Amino acid sequence: MSHNTFHVALSVTDLPTAIDQYRKILGMEPAKVKPDYAKFELADPPVILSLNLGGEPGTVSHLGIRYPGTGEVATELVRTKAQGVAVREQPGTTCCYAKADKFWVHDADGLGWEMYTLLEDAEVHTIASTPEQTCCAQPTTQQTAAQSQAPASSCCASTGSLQAESQPVQIQAKKSCG
């Protein structure tokens, strides 16, 4: 039975060290390793954890849901639009060493959510013609609602936030009990 899979993308400064630490934490090998990217796929609970070189270290780059197929992505896209949520559609885009059908939304605080299905693996990180379109690039200028609904090739670009810049979500370790 096909199921949806939760996706968490973290920003790291030292990819080999991060990979080694997550191998120990998760007790498994990464499913994919590239010079600037790594991905762990957990079965239970179903989670895709990606490590992205760059960004603000120790922060969530974005969250998402991987759907079993394009039909499910299309259904969620229609449902989300009907709710009045600004979306950025990216059918057939190549990003993070994968070709995918996807769309992006932002939560109320500006955190990006990638809603996608994996079409196939790719040998390149992204297909972009300008630095601003680079996969997971942070937005640097304010967008209008019309711009946020226009197709774009940046996998993690601002998708519905009308703020000038998205603020990274800081993950802080809390003192453990005991």
Secondary structure, 3 states (H helix, E strand, C coil): CCCCEEEEEEEECCHHHHHHHHHHHHCCCCCEEECCEEEEEECCCCEEEEEEECCCCCEEEEEEEECCCHHHHHHHHHHHHHCCCCCEEEEEEEECCEEEEEEEEECCCCCEEEEEEEEEECCCCECCCCHHHCCCCCCCCCCCHHHHHCCCCCCCCCCCCCCCCCCCEECCCCCCCC
